[in-house]
């Protein structure tokens, strides 16, 4: 068993199964005797998270730059916790993390290098898992109560392109998310075990 923890980020379009797969992986890791916990971003329990919720529901009209700065600030709010958990030996599973700002920021024309730079002092993921689905599948999985991002098919397509580009770099694994959740979970467990805890 590892004595230091790891941070695994789940990324992908809305409705790609990030929350479900993070929960399944957490439960499996606990069965194996590892300590794991899930953190979701945005974290709506904070002051900045509350502001993000208002913006996503159309109560605020922020520019794309301001939205991403709020998302990033929301992660910095949890930075002390993330560091403490990883240093304490936990497997921290993030439902969305750094790459979301790059993907959705790029989809609105923002600079990827800037979006990465403003997050460089956050704990970096040990592994990032992209659950890849099409924008059409994302819309089909959530027919009602979509936020401003979830309603824009063209924007989702641009975000997916960014995710594909990011996933071609080291430290990523790309999983076809448009399958039975058990199959997806099995592929994730295999990838995580091979990358982080090889025999």
ChimeraX attribute file (.defattr): number of C-alpha atoms within 10 A of each C-alpha:
attribute: neighborCount
match mode: 1-to-1
recipient: residues
	/A:1	9
	/A:2	11
	/A:3	10
	/A:4	12
	/A:5	21
	/A:6	24
	/A:7	23
	/A:8	25
	/A:9	27
	/A:10	27
	/A:11	26
	/A:12	28
	/A:13	27
	/A:14	21
	/A:15	19
	/A:16	23
	/A:17	24
	/A:18	24
	/A:19	20
	/A:20	14
	/A:21	23
	/A:22	25
	/A:23	18
	/A:24	18
	/A:25	21
	/A:26	20
	/A:27	16
	/A:28	15
	/A:29	16
	/A:30	14
	/A:31	10
	/A:32	10
	/A:33	10
	/A:34	17
	/A:35	17
	/A:36	23
	/A:37	19
	/A:38	17
	/A:39	18
	/A:40	17
	/A:41	17
	/A:42	21
	/A:43	18
	/A:44	15
	/A:45	10
	/A:46	13
	/A:47	11
	/A:48	19
	/A:49	20
	/A:50	15
	/A:51	17
	/A:52	23
	/A:53	17
	/A:54	14
	/A:55	16
	/A:56	18
	/A:57	14
	/A:58	12
	/A:59	11
	/A:60	12
	/A:61	12
	/A:62	14
	/A:63	10
	/A:64	16
	/A:65	15
	/A:66	11
	/A:67	19
	/A:68	21
	/A:69	17
	/A:70	18
	/A:71	22
	/A:72	23
	/A:73	17
	/A:74	23
	/A:75	23
	/A:76	16
	/A:77	15
	/A:78	15
	/A:79	15
	/A:80	12
	/A:81	12
	/A:82	21
	/A:83	15
	/A:84	12
	/A:85	20
	/A:86	18
	/A:87	14
	/A:88	14
	/A:89	17
	/A:90	20
	/A:91	24
	/A:92	24
	/A:93	27
	/A:94	23
	/A:95	23
	/A:96	24
	/A:97	25
	/A:98	25
	/A:99	24
	/A:100	24
	/A:101	22
	/A:102	23
	/A:103	27
	/A:104	24
	/A:105	23
	/A:106	21
	/A:107	21
	/A:108	15
	/A:109	11
	/A:110	17
	/A:111	13
	/A:112	18
	/A:113	10
	/A:114	12
	/A:115	22
	/A:116	15
	/A:117	9
	/A:118	14
	/A:119	19
	/A:120	11
	/A:121	10
	/A:122	17
	/A:123	17
	/A:124	15
	/A:125	20
	/A:126	16
	/A:127	20
	/A:128	26
	/A:129	22
	/A:130	27
	/A:131	24
	/A:132	20
	/A:133	20
	/A:134	18
	/A:135	24
	/A:136	11
	/A:137	15
	/A:138	22
	/A:139	19
	/A:140	11
	/A:141	13
	/A:142	13
	/A:143	10
	/A:144	10
	/A:145	9
	/A:146	14
	/A:147	13
	/A:148	11
	/A:149	14
	/A:150	20
	/A:151	17
	/A:152	13
	/A:153	15
	/A:154	11
	/A:155	18
	/A:156	24
	/A:157	16
	/A:158	19
	/A:159	24
	/A:160	22
	/A:161	15
	/A:162	20
	/A:163	24
	/A:164	16
	/A:165	11
	/A:166	18
	/A:167	18
	/A:168	11
	/A:169	9
	/A:170	9
	/A:171	14
	/A:172	19
	/A:173	18
	/A:174	19
	/A:175	18
	/A:176	15
	/A:177	22
	/A:178	16
	/A:179	11
	/A:180	9
	/A:181	14
	/A:182	11
	/A:183	12
	/A:184	18
	/A:185	22
	/A:186	14
	/A:187	15
	/A:188	22
	/A:189	16
	/A:190	12
	/A:191	19
	/A:192	18
	/A:193	12
	/A:194	11
	/A:195	14
	/A:196	13
	/A:197	10
	/A:198	9
	/A:199	5
